[in-house]
Amino acid sequence: KDAELSARKAIYLNPYLEIAHSNLGAILSDLGKLNEAELSVRRAIDLNPKSAEANFHLAQILIKAKKFKEGWIQYEWRWKAKKQINSIGEKLNSSKPEWSLKNRGRVLIWPEQGIGDEILLASLIPEIIKKVDHLILKVDKRLIPLYQRSFDKKITFVDKQDFVDVEEYDFQIPIVSLARLFRTTKESFNSGTKKYLNA
């Protein structure tokens, strides 16, 4: 609450201070005031459309508010807002285009965050495998035995530390970005496979 007052005072002193609006949005989100938070961050973006911090704050607020379609699109700002996110890894340097639902081909999915995120987002694998010709999945090596017994035998699992030559795949995508394609509504979460890991 003290932080909220400080941010509001900063805005009162300078209504055009984009970072104050962005910070207020993040504070209001933490206080559970999602509608106000969204308005505040959108004001910051009006003032500076290229603000990675404000756009990433908006992504977090929208996802928390279950506005998944726009939220996941905004979440792509994470690469530009990387200094605000400790858990994000390096973006894959590849000459191959990002995969979309209109393509099949050989697809490389690569991790970008921690092992918990890899496990959570593995719930998408049974849906993805139906949409591609071949799937190569880079994961934490500790997960490979678990994934090999849990998922389609045609999937190639690779230690995330290992190099995969660009000649081995046609498209690539970070695993978190798959949510933008498969989890755009609250209902889409319920339609996923309930049990996807075999102990």
C-alpha positions as CSV (number, residue, x, y, z in Angstrom):
1,K,0.0,0.0,0.0
2,D,2.9,2.3,0.7
3,A,4.3,1.5,-2.7
4,E,1.0,2.4,-4.3
5,L,0.9,5.7,-2.6
6,S,4.5,6.5,-3.7
7,A,3.8,5.6,-7.3
8,R,0.6,7.7,-7.3
9,K,2.6,10.6,-5.9
10,A,5.2,10.3,-8.6
11,I,2.4,10.3,-11.2
12,Y,0.8,13.4,-9.6
13,L,4.2,15.2,-9.8
14,N,4.8,14.1,-13.4
15,P,1.7,12.5,-15.2
16,Y,4.0,11.7,-18.2
17,L,6.4,9.5,-16.3
18,E,5.9,6.2,-18.0
19,I,7.8,4.1,-15.5
20,A,5.6,5.4,-12.6
21,H,2.5,4.2,-14.5
22,S,4.2,0.9,-15.2
23,N,5.3,0.4,-11.6
24,L,1.8,1.4,-10.3
25,G,0.3,-1.3,-12.6
26,A,2.7,-3.9,-11.2
27,I,1.9,-2.9,-7.6
28,L,-1.9,-2.9,-8.2
29,S,-1.6,-6.3,-9.8
30,D,0.2,-7.6,-6.6
31,L,-2.7,-6.1,-4.6
32,G,-5.2,-8.0,-6.7
33,K,-6.6,-4.8,-8.4
34,L,-6.3,-6.2,-11.9
35,N,-8.6,-3.8,-13.8
36,E,-6.9,-0.8,-12.3
37,A,-3.5,-2.4,-12.9
38,E,-4.3,-3.0,-16.6
39,L,-5.4,0.6,-17.1
40,S,-2.3,1.9,-15.4
41,V,0.1,-0.2,-17.5
42,R,-1.8,0.6,-20.7
43,R,-1.3,4.3,-19.9
44,A,2.5,3.6,-19.6
45,I,2.4,1.9,-23.0
46,D,0.5,4.9,-24.5
47,L,3.3,7.1,-23.2
48,N,6.1,4.8,-24.5
49,P,4.8,2.0,-26.8
50,K,8.4,0.4,-26.9
51,S,8.7,0.1,-23.1
52,A,9.6,-3.6,-22.6
53,E,8.9,-3.4,-18.9
54,A,5.4,-2.0,-19.3
55,N,4.5,-4.4,-22.1
56,F,5.7,-7.3,-20.0
57,H,3.8,-6.1,-16.9
58,L,0.7,-6.0,-19.1
59,A,1.3,-9.6,-20.2
60,Q,1.5,-10.7,-16.6
61,I,-1.6,-8.8,-15.6
62,L,-3.7,-10.1,-18.6
63,I,-2.6,-13.7,-17.9
64,K,-3.5,-13.3,-14.2
65,A,-6.9,-11.9,-15.3
66,K,-7.4,-15.0,-17.5
67,K,-7.3,-12.8,-20.7
68,F,-5.1,-15.4,-22.2
69,K,-5.2,-14.6,-25.9
70,E,-3.8,-11.1,-25.6
71,G,-1.8,-12.0,-22.5
72,W,0.3,-14.7,-24.3
73,I,0.9,-12.4,-27.3
74,Q,2.1,-9.7,-24.9
75,Y,4.3,-12.3,-23.2
76,E,6.6,-12.3,-26.2
77,W,7.9,-9.1,-24.8
78,R,9.8,-11.2,-22.3
79,W,12.8,-11.3,-24.6
80,K,13.1,-7.5,-24.6
81,A,12.3,-7.3,-20.9
82,K,14.9,-9.9,-20.0
83,K,16.6,-7.8,-17.4
84,Q,13.4,-7.8,-15.4
85,I,13.2,-11.7,-15.5
86,N,15.8,-13.7,-13.7
87,S,14.5,-17.2,-14.8
88,I,14.5,-16.6,-18.6
89,G,17.3,-18.3,-20.5
90,E,19.0,-17.4,-23.8
91,K,16.9,-17.1,-26.9
92,L,17.9,-19.8,-29.5
93,N,20.0,-18.4,-32.3
94,S,18.6,-20.2,-35.3
95,S,18.1,-19.4,-39.0
96,K,14.9,-21.5,-39.1
97,P,11.5,-19.7,-38.7
98,E,9.2,-20.0,-35.7
99,W,6.7,-22.8,-35.9
100,S,3.0,-22.0,-36.2
101,L,-0.1,-24.1,-36.4
102,K,-0.3,-23.8,-40.2
103,N,2.9,-25.7,-40.6
104,R,3.8,-29.4,-40.0
105,G,7.4,-30.4,-40.8
106,R,10.2,-31.2,-38.3
107,V,9.9,-29.0,-35.2
108,L,12.4,-28.2,-32.5
109,I,11.0,-27.1,-29.2
110,W,13.5,-25.6,-26.8
111,P,13.3,-24.6,-23.1
112,E,13.9,-21.1,-21.8
113,Q,13.1,-21.2,-18.1
114,G,13.4,-23.6,-15.2
115,I,12.7,-27.3,-14.8
116,G,9.3,-26.6,-13.2
117,D,8.2,-24.7,-16.3
118,E,9.4,-27.5,-18.5
119,I,7.3,-30.0,-16.5
120,L,4.2,-27.7,-16.5
121,L,4.4,-27.0,-20.3
122,A,5.0,-30.7,-21.1
123,S,1.2,-30.9,-20.8
124,L,1.1,-29.5,-24.3
125,I,3.2,-32.3,-25.9
126,P,0.3,-34.7,-26.6
127,E,-1.4,-31.9,-28.5
128,I,1.7,-30.7,-30.4
129,I,2.7,-34.2,-31.6
130,K,-0.6,-34.4,-33.6
131,K,0.3,-31.2,-35.5
132,V,3.8,-32.0,-36.7
133,D,5.7,-34.6,-38.8
134,H,8.5,-35.0,-36.3
135,L,9.2,-33.4,-32.9
136,I,12.6,-32.8,-31.3
137,L,12.3,-31.6,-27.7
138,K,15.2,-30.1,-25.8
139,V,14.8,-30.6,-22.1
140,D,16.7,-30.8,-18.8
141,K,18.5,-34.2,-19.0
142,R,16.9,-35.2,-15.7
143,L,13.5,-35.3,-17.5
144,I,14.5,-37.4,-20.5
145,P,13.8,-40.9,-18.9
146,L,10.4,-39.6,-17.6
147,Y,9.5,-38.1,-20.9
148,Q,10.6,-41.2,-22.9
149,R,8.2,-43.4,-21.0
150,S,5.4,-40.8,-20.9
151,F,5.2,-39.5,-24.5
152,D,5.1,-40.8,-28.1
153,K,8.1,-43.0,-28.9
154,K,8.6,-41.0,-32.1
155,I,9.7,-37.9,-30.2
156,T,13.4,-37.2,-30.1
157,F,14.5,-36.0,-26.7
158,V,17.7,-34.0,-26.4
159,D,19.6,-32.7,-23.4
160,K,19.0,-28.9,-23.5
161,Q,22.8,-28.3,-23.2
162,D,23.4,-30.2,-26.5
163,F,23.6,-28.6,-29.9
164,V,21.0,-29.5,-32.5
165,D,22.1,-28.7,-36.1
166,V,19.6,-26.6,-38.1
167,E,19.6,-29.2,-40.8
168,E,17.7,-31.5,-38.4
169,Y,14.6,-29.3,-38.2
170,D,12.4,-27.1,-40.3
171,F,10.9,-24.9,-37.6
172,Q,11.6,-24.0,-34.0
173,I,9.7,-22.5,-31.1
174,P,10.4,-21.9,-27.4
175,I,8.1,-24.0,-25.2
176,V,6.5,-21.1,-23.4
177,S,5.4,-19.6,-26.7
178,L,3.3,-22.8,-27.3
179,A,0.8,-21.5,-24.8
180,R,0.0,-18.7,-27.3
181,L,-1.1,-21.3,-29.8
182,F,-2.8,-23.9,-27.5
183,R,-4.0,-22.1,-24.4
184,T,-5.9,-19.0,-25.5
185,T,-9.1,-19.5,-23.4
186,K,-9.9,-20.9,-20.0
187,E,-11.7,-23.8,-21.7
188,S,-8.5,-24.8,-23.6
189,F,-6.8,-25.5,-20.3
190,N,-9.6,-28.0,-19.4
191,S,-9.4,-29.7,-22.7
192,G,-5.8,-30.7,-22.3
193,T,-4.6,-34.2,-21.2
194,K,-5.3,-34.6,-17.5
195,K,-2.5,-37.1,-16.9
196,Y,0.6,-36.8,-19.0
197,L,3.5,-38.1,-16.9
198,N,4.0,-41.8,-16.0
199,A,5.9,-42.5,-12.8
